[in-house]
């Protein structure tokens, strides 16, 4: 453990401790060091060194976060971009990572989510069911157009009916 007299060692220890739990963006590590009172210059020097040796890599972090968020939590592109932005990933890096999903994969994941919900749906009111399914996809970051199209198609495939506009 670093002594109080060596701010570089304290910054390194903090970063390594945080990175041992999970990968983090450069901005997350910088924020953690700032909260611990480590000077920005010291933090930048430590982070530059960790970038050089590959311990901190925002491109790899963003790609892994997108893969995980899409596969395990079913998040759409909009939600993934917002999550990366919250974690301090640059917009261009986030956009590149999210683009790797592709619209076909995003739509396929939306269909899987809707099918899973349809298997356990108890609502017999198609209007309420459409609202629930489209709302679920919207909260997960799918566009309104994709959500409604997927819900309509999957509801039809499951034997349900798309509610009339007049109801």
C-alpha positions as CSV (number, residue, x, y, z in Angstrom):
1,X,0.0,0.0,0.0
2,X,1.3,3.4,-0.9
3,X,2.2,5.8,1.8
4,X,0.5,9.2,2.1
5,X,3.7,10.9,0.8
6,X,3.7,9.4,-2.6
7,X,0.7,10.6,-4.7
8,X,1.8,8.7,-7.8
9,X,1.8,5.4,-5.9
10,X,-1.6,6.2,-4.3
11,X,-3.0,7.0,-7.8
12,X,-1.6,3.8,-9.2
13,X,-2.9,1.7,-6.3
14,X,-6.4,3.2,-6.6
15,X,-6.5,2.6,-10.4
16,X,-5.3,-1.0,-10.0
17,X,-7.8,-1.7,-7.3
18,X,-10.6,-0.4,-9.4
19,X,-9.4,-2.2,-12.5
20,X,-9.1,-5.5,-10.7
21,X,-12.9,-5.4,-10.1
22,X,-13.9,-4.6,-13.7
23,X,-12.7,-2.7,-16.7
24,X,-13.2,1.1,-16.6
25,X,-13.0,4.0,-18.9
26,X,-10.3,6.6,-18.5
27,X,-12.8,9.1,-17.4
28,X,-14.2,6.8,-14.7
29,X,-10.7,6.4,-13.3
30,X,-9.9,10.1,-13.5
31,X,-13.2,10.8,-11.6
32,X,-12.3,8.3,-8.9
33,X,-8.9,9.8,-8.4
34,X,-10.4,13.3,-8.3
35,X,-12.8,12.2,-5.6
36,X,-9.8,10.8,-3.6
37,X,-8.1,14.2,-3.8
38,X,-5.4,13.2,-6.3
39,X,-4.3,16.1,-8.4
40,X,-5.3,16.1,-12.0
41,X,-1.7,16.3,-13.2
42,X,-0.8,13.2,-11.2
43,X,-3.9,11.4,-12.4
44,X,-3.2,12.3,-16.1
45,X,0.4,11.0,-15.8
46,X,-0.7,7.7,-14.3
47,X,-3.5,7.3,-16.8
48,X,-1.2,8.1,-19.7
49,X,1.1,5.4,-18.5
50,X,-1.7,2.9,-18.2
51,X,-3.0,3.7,-21.6
52,X,0.6,3.1,-23.0
53,X,0.8,-0.3,-21.4
54,X,-2.8,-1.3,-22.3
55,X,-4.4,-1.3,-18.9
56,X,-6.7,1.5,-19.9
57,X,-8.3,1.3,-23.4
58,X,-11.5,3.2,-24.0
59,X,-12.0,1.5,-27.4
60,X,-11.8,-2.0,-25.9
61,X,-13.9,-0.9,-22.9
62,X,-16.6,0.5,-25.1
63,X,-16.7,-2.6,-27.3
64,X,-17.0,-4.9,-24.3
65,X,-19.7,-2.8,-22.6
66,X,-21.7,-2.7,-25.8
67,X,-21.4,-6.5,-26.3
68,X,-22.4,-7.2,-22.7
69,X,-25.2,-4.6,-22.6
70,X,-26.7,-5.8,-25.8
71,X,-26.4,-9.6,-25.2
72,X,-27.1,-9.8,-21.5
73,X,-29.4,-6.9,-20.8
74,X,-31.0,-6.5,-24.2
75,X,-30.1,-2.8,-24.6
76,X,-30.6,-1.0,-27.8
77,X,-28.2,1.4,-29.5
78,X,-29.7,4.5,-27.9
79,X,-29.4,3.1,-24.4
80,X,-25.9,1.8,-25.0
81,X,-24.7,5.2,-26.3
82,X,-26.2,6.9,-23.2
83,X,-24.5,4.4,-20.9
84,X,-21.1,4.9,-22.5
85,X,-21.6,8.7,-22.3
86,X,-22.3,8.4,-18.6
87,X,-19.1,6.4,-18.2
88,X,-17.1,9.2,-19.9
89,X,-16.4,7.5,-23.2
90,X,-15.9,9.9,-26.1
91,X,-18.9,10.2,-28.5
92,X,-16.9,9.0,-31.5
93,X,-15.6,5.9,-29.6
94,X,-19.1,5.2,-28.3
95,X,-20.6,5.6,-31.8
96,X,-18.1,3.2,-33.3
97,X,-18.7,0.6,-30.6
98,X,-22.4,0.8,-30.9
99,X,-22.3,0.6,-34.7
100,X,-20.7,-2.8,-34.4
101,X,-24.1,-4.2,-33.3
102,X,-25.7,-3.4,-36.6
103,X,-29.4,-2.9,-37.2
104,X,-30.1,-6.6,-38.0
105,X,-28.6,-7.7,-34.7
106,X,-30.5,-5.0,-32.8
107,X,-33.8,-6.0,-34.4
108,X,-33.1,-9.7,-33.7
109,X,-32.5,-8.9,-30.0
110,X,-35.7,-6.8,-29.9
111,X,-37.6,-9.8,-31.3
112,X,-36.1,-12.1,-28.7
113,X,-37.2,-9.8,-25.9
114,X,-40.7,-9.5,-27.3
115,X,-41.1,-13.3,-27.8
116,X,-39.9,-13.9,-24.2
117,X,-42.4,-11.5,-22.8
118,X,-45.2,-12.9,-25.0
119,X,-44.6,-16.4,-23.6
120,X,-45.4,-15.2,-20.2
121,X,-48.0,-12.5,-21.0
122,X,-51.2,-12.7,-19.1
123,X,-52.9,-9.7,-20.5
124,X,-55.7,-10.5,-22.9
125,X,-56.2,-6.8,-23.8
126,X,-54.1,-6.4,-27.0
127,X,-53.9,-2.6,-26.5
128,X,-52.4,-3.0,-23.0
129,X,-50.1,-5.7,-24.3
130,X,-48.8,-3.6,-27.2
131,X,-48.3,-0.7,-24.8
132,X,-46.3,-2.9,-22.4
133,X,-44.1,-4.5,-25.1
134,X,-43.4,-1.2,-26.9
135,X,-42.7,0.5,-23.6
136,X,-40.3,-2.3,-22.6
137,X,-38.3,-1.9,-25.8
138,X,-38.3,1.9,-25.5
139,X,-36.9,1.7,-22.0
140,X,-34.2,-0.5,-23.3
141,X,-33.2,2.1,-25.9
142,X,-34.9,0.8,-29.1
143,X,-36.4,3.4,-31.5
144,X,-40.1,3.9,-31.5
145,X,-40.4,2.8,-35.1
146,X,-38.5,-0.5,-34.6
147,X,-40.3,-1.2,-31.3
148,X,-43.8,-0.8,-32.9
149,X,-42.9,-2.8,-36.0
150,X,-41.3,-5.7,-34.0
151,X,-44.3,-5.8,-31.6
152,X,-46.8,-5.8,-34.5
153,X,-45.0,-8.6,-36.3
154,X,-44.4,-10.7,-33.2
155,X,-47.9,-10.2,-31.9
156,X,-49.3,-11.3,-35.3
157,X,-47.0,-14.4,-35.3
158,X,-48.1,-15.3,-31.8
159,X,-51.8,-15.2,-32.9
160,X,-52.6,-11.8,-31.3
161,X,-54.2,-8.9,-33.1
162,X,-53.0,-5.4,-33.6
163,X,-55.5,-3.1,-31.9
164,X,-57.5,-0.8,-34.1
165,X,-56.7,2.9,-33.9
166,X,-60.3,3.7,-33.0
167,X,-60.4,1.7,-29.8
